[in-house]
Amino acid sequence: MEGVRATLTLHGHSGGITELPSPAPAAAAAAEQLACPVGAIANSLIFEADGTPLLIVASGGRRVDLKKAATHVGVRKVRRATPEFVLEATGQAVDGVAPIGHPAPLRILVDTALADYPQVRAGAGLPHTMFRTTFEELVTLTGGEAAAVGI
């Protein structure tokens, strides 16, 4: 969570980190606790793109189209990463992965479906922490690329 906080501070983000009453390993649980639409939850999902980590920040109301993602990043195959791969790539455990604050830069795609919401909530590195942002700010914070990869 400290890496997330440091990245937010570096970018002048003033919203802070919200601690939820209980862990929210799924978008629906986070949306319920935050009283926001499930689509406004920015899920940080780690995939293996031909063996390389790829973080896709997806709208909680959608799934990732792996073929679209593979085409977008120019690889043959994108597949779900193992929990060990996720931890190694992000320094964060599955169900608590944030889109920022990683030990090394990652290739990041931010699903354009998140632009449908004036505010989105993203994980802050632990299963019960989140921060508020916008689609545009999320793209800037992550250094990611906006991409239509949701279905």
Secondary structure as GFF3:
##gff-version 3
##sequence-region A 1 151
A	DSSP	alpha_helix	2	10	.	.	.	ID=ss1
A	DSSP	beta_strand	17	19	.	.	.	ID=ss2
A	DSSP	alpha_helix	27	34	.	.	.	ID=ss3
A	DSSP	three_ten_helix	38	40	.	.	.	ID=ss4
A	DSSP	beta_strand	41	49	.	.	.	ID=ss5
A	DSSP	beta_strand	52	59	.	.	.	ID=ss6
A	DSSP	alpha_helix	66	73	.	.	.	ID=ss7
A	DSSP	beta_strand	78	80	.	.	.	ID=ss8
A	DSSP	alpha_helix	83	90	.	.	.	ID=ss9
A	DSSP	beta_strand	107	111	.	.	.	ID=ss10
A	DSSP	three_ten_helix	112	116	.	.	.	ID=ss11
A	DSSP	beta_strand	120	123	.	.	.	ID=ss12
A	DSSP	beta_strand	129	133	.	.	.	ID=ss13
A	DSSP	alpha_helix	135	142	.	.	.	ID=ss14
A	DSSP	beta_strand	145	147	.	.	.	ID=ss15
###
